[in-house]
C-alpha cells in the first residue's frame, strides 16, 4: 500500500536517496524503532534508582511480568534466554504501535521484517536444542521408534519450516490488514474522524500480536529444551 506521506521517506528523498526510501520504507522505520528503543533504554538506565519513579515502576512491572510468565512455561532454566524473547516482544510491540502515528510506517507490515524475526526465533530454537542435548537433539526429529524415522523425519522438518511461515505471515497479515483498513478509512472519511475507533483497536491488536509472537517463541524454546519422546 502506498502511503500518502511518510516523514522519514520524505527525509531520505531530500538527501537524494529517494529510490531506496520508496523501495525499503520498512528498513527505514526499523532503524527509527531501533533508535527510539536505544535512546529510551539509555535514558531509563540513567534514571534507575532504589526508590523507583512511576515510569520505572511501570517498566519493571512489564519486564518482570513477562519474565515470570515465561518462567511459568519453561521453568527456572528459561531465565537465561528471556533477554532475547523480551527484546523480540518489545521490538515487535514498538514496531506495531509506531504505525499508529501519522506519517510513520510499521516495519511489521512488511513480510521482510516479520520473516527476519521468525528466522531469528527458529534458528535460536535449534541453538537451544543443541545446547541442551548436543548431537542427541536429532532425536526430536526421529520419532519414538526407529522404523518410523522415514515418516516422522520429513514431517518434523516440514513442521519446523512451517513455524517460520506461521510466525511471519500471522504478524504480517494482521499489521498489513490494519494498515489497509486505516488507509481506506482515511481516504473515505478521514475528515470525520472515522479512523479513530480502528486506531484505538489497533493499540490492542498491536500488543496482542506482539504477545502471541512472544508466547510462541517461548513455547518453541521450551520444546527444544525438553527431552525427545
C-alpha positions, 0 to 999 in steps of 0.5 A: 500500500502506498502511503500518502506521506511518510516523514522519514521517506520524505527525509531520505528523498531530500538527501537524494536517496529517494529510490531506496526510501520508496523501495525499503520504507520498512528498513527505514522505520526499523532503524527509527524503532531501533533508535527510539528503543536505544535512546529510551533504554539509555535514558531509563538506565540513567534514571534507575534508582532504589526508590523507583519513579512511576515510569520505572515502576511501570517498566519493571512491572512489564519486564518482570511480568513477562519474565515470570510468565515465561518462567511459568512455561519453561521453568527456572532454566528459561531465565537465561534466554528471556533477554532475547524473547523480551527484546523480540516482544518489545521490538515487535510491540514498538514496531506495531504501535509506531504505525499508529502515528501519522506519517510513520510506517510499521516495519511489521507490515512488511513480510521482510521484517516479520520473516527476519524475526521468525528466522531469528526465533527458529534458528535460536530454537535449534541453538537451544536444542543443541545446547541442551542435548548436543548431537542427541537433539536429532532425536526430536526429529526421529520419532519414538521408534526407529522404523518410523524415522522415514515418516516422522523425519520429513514431517518434523522438518516440514513442521519446523519450516512451517513455524517460520511461515506461521510466525511471519505471515500471522504478524504480517497479515494482521499489521498489513490488514490494519494498515489497509483498513486505516488507509481506506478509512482515511481516504473515505472519511478521514475528515470525520474522524472515522479512523479513530475507533480502528486506531484505538483497536489497533493499540490492542491488536498491536500488543496482542500480536506482539504477545502471541509472537512472544508466547510462541517463541517461548513455547518453541524454546521450551520444546527444544529444551525438553527431552525427545519422546 
